[in-house]
């Protein structure tokens, strides 16, 4: 239904410039990749903390 309505309408101008939308999408992709990297670093940090605490326990024994 929506696609039929869109085919019937003629679009004279876009709401946003195409270059700006592409740039925003690129920022969104970079943001998502950075969040993924942050989560990976957090997991690695937690793993390293556990390893350090485990090695400290071994040295005390």
Secondary structure, DSSP 8 states (H G I E B T S, - for coil): -HHHHHHHS---S-SS-HHHHHHHHHHHHHHHHHHHHHHHHHHHHHHHHHHHHHHHHHHH-
